[in-house]
Amino acid sequence: MPVQPTILLIGLRGSGKSTLGKQLASRLGVDFIDLDDLTLKNMGAQTVAQAWQSEGEPAFRKAEADALRQAIEQFSNGGMGGMGGVIALGGGTPTAIGAEAIIREAPATTIYLRGLPALLRSRLPQDDDPNRPSLTGASPTDEIERVFNARDPLYKAIADHTIDLTAHEQPDATLQRCIGVIG
C-alpha cells in the first residue's frame, strides 16, 4: 500500500476543517487529528475558553504550535502506522509563534479551506461557543470579517492549495475537490 501524505487543513472558524478532515481521513484510510482537541488534551483543559482563561492566549498558541509539531511527527516518523494522516488546525494555529515555519517545513500538503465572511458567519452558531472564544472582544460572528482580512493573506501564502468554499456546494463535492488537489 502506498504511503499517504500528511494533509494539513487550515482556514477560519466555520470553514469545515474538522468535519471535512474526518471525512477526508476516512476516504484516504488514514488517521485524523483535530489540533484543538490535541492542544486541549496537552494543556489539561476542557475547552479553548477554559485554556485561555486559566493560561492565557499566548500559552494556548504556544501549546498549539507544540501540538502541531507533535501531530506532524506522529504521521511522518512511523507513529500511527507511518501512513500519513489529516490534521485540522485551529483557525489561529498559523498565527502562533513558530507555527508558520512548522507548516512550511512539514512533509505535508497544506489546503486552505477559504470561506468568505458571509458564508462563515452563516455557519457559526449565534450563541457563545466555549471552543470559539472572541479574538477581538466582539462576538465570533461579528468579528469574522476583521479576522478574515487579517489572516487571509497568511493562509494564502502558506497553503499549497486553496479551495474556495461556496454556500451551495454539497460537502461531498468539497471533499472531492480536496482529494483532487492531493492527487
C-alpha positions in Angstrom: 0.0 0.0 0.0 1.5 3.4 -0.9 2.2 5.8 1.9 -0.4 8.6 2.0 0.7 12.2 2.5 0.0 14.2 5.6 -2.7 16.8 4.9 -2.9 20.0 6.9 -6.3 21.8 6.7 -6.2 25.5 7.5 -9.0 28.1 7.5 -11.1 30.3 9.7 -13.8 29.2 12.1 -16.7 27.6 10.3 -14.7 26.6 7.2 -15.3 22.9 8.0 -11.8 21.8 8.8 -12.8 19.3 11.4 -15.8 17.9 9.6 -14.1 17.7 6.2 -10.9 16.5 7.9 -12.6 13.4 9.3 -14.3 12.6 6.0 -11.0 13.1 4.1 -9.1 10.8 6.5 -11.8 8.2 6.2 -11.7 8.3 2.4 -7.9 8.1 2.4 -7.8 5.3 5.0 -5.6 7.3 7.4 -5.9 8.7 10.9 -7.3 12.2 11.8 -6.2 14.6 14.4 -8.2 17.7 15.4 -5.5 20.0 16.6 -7.8 21.8 19.0 -8.5 18.5 20.8 -4.8 17.6 21.0 -3.9 21.1 22.3 -6.6 20.9 24.9 -5.5 17.4 26.0 -1.9 18.5 26.3 -3.0 21.5 28.3 -5.3 19.6 30.6 -8.2 21.9 29.6 -11.8 21.0 28.6 -12.4 24.0 26.3 -10.5 26.6 24.5 -12.2 29.3 26.6 -11.1 27.5 29.8 -7.5 27.2 28.5 -7.4 30.9 27.6 -8.9 31.9 30.9 -6.5 29.8 33.0 -3.3 30.0 30.9 -3.9 33.0 28.5 -4.0 33.1 24.8 -0.1 33.2 24.3 0.2 30.0 26.3 -2.5 28.4 24.2 -0.9 29.5 21.0 2.5 28.0 22.1 0.7 24.8 23.1 -1.0 24.8 19.6 2.4 25.1 17.9 3.8 22.3 20.1 0.8 20.1 19.3 1.2 20.8 15.6 4.8 19.6 15.7 3.7 16.5 17.7 0.9 15.6 15.3 3.1 16.0 12.2 5.8 13.9 13.8 3.3 11.2 14.6 2.3 10.9 11.0 5.7 11.3 9.4 8.0 9.3 11.7 6.3 6.0 11.8 3.8 6.8 14.5 0.2 5.9 13.9 1.4 3.4 11.3 3.6 5.9 9.4 0.8 6.2 6.9 0.3 9.9 6.8 -2.9 11.5 8.1 -5.1 14.5 8.2 -4.7 17.3 10.7 -7.3 20.0 11.1 -5.5 23.0 12.5 -7.2 25.6 14.7 -8.1 28.8 12.9 -5.4 30.7 14.7 -2.7 28.0 14.6 -0.8 29.6 11.7 -0.6 32.8 13.7 1.2 31.1 16.7 4.8 31.9 17.1 6.8 29.3 15.1 3.8 27.6 13.6 4.2 29.1 10.1 7.7 27.7 9.9 6.4 24.3 11.1 3.7 24.3 8.4 6.1 25.4 5.6 8.7 22.8 6.6 6.3 19.9 7.2 6.4 16.9 4.9 2.7 17.7 4.2 0.3 19.2 1.8 -1.5 22.3 3.2 -5.0 23.0 2.0 -6.7 26.4 2.8 -10.5 26.0 3.1 -11.3 29.6 2.2 -14.7 30.8 3.1 -15.7 34.4 2.7 -17.0 36.2 5.8 -20.7 36.0 4.9 -20.5 32.2 4.4 -18.6 31.6 7.6 -21.0 33.9 9.5 -23.9 31.8 8.3 -22.2 28.6 9.5 -21.3 29.8 13.0 -23.6 29.4 16.0 -25.1 32.6 17.2 -24.6 31.6 20.8 -21.3 31.7 22.6 -19.2 28.7 22.0 -16.6 27.8 24.6 -14.4 26.4 21.8 -14.6 29.6 19.8 -13.7 32.5 22.2 -13.7 36.0 20.9 -10.5 37.2 19.3 -11.3 40.9 19.2 -13.9 41.4 22.0 -16.8 41.2 19.6 -18.9 38.1 19.1 -17.3 35.4 16.8 -19.9 36.2 14.1 -19.4 39.9 14.4 -15.6 39.7 14.2 -15.3 37.3 11.3 -14.7 40.0 8.6 -11.9 41.5 10.6 -10.3 38.2 11.4 -10.7 37.1 7.7 -8.9 40.3 6.5 -6.1 39.8 9.0 -5.5 36.1 8.3 -6.4 35.5 4.6 -3.0 36.7 3.3 -1.1 34.4 5.7 -3.3 31.4 4.9 -2.9 32.0 1.1 0.9 32.4 1.5 1.4 29.1 3.4 -1.2 26.9 1.5 -0.2 24.6 -1.2 -3.8 24.7 -2.5 -6.7 27.0 -1.8 -10.3 25.6 -2.0 -12.8 28.4 -2.3 -15.9 27.4 -0.4 -19.4 28.2 -1.7 -22.8 28.2 0.0 -24.4 25.9 -2.5 -21.7 23.2 -2.8 -22.5 19.9 -1.1 -19.9 18.7 1.4 -19.1 15.7 -0.7 -18.2 18.0 -3.7 -15.8 19.9 -1.4 -14.3 16.6 -0.3 -13.8 15.6 -3.9 -12.1 18.9 -4.6 -9.7 18.2 -1.7 -8.9 14.7 -3.0 -8.4 16.2 -6.4 -5.7 18.6 -5.3 -3.7 16.0 -3.3 -3.8 13.5 -6.2 
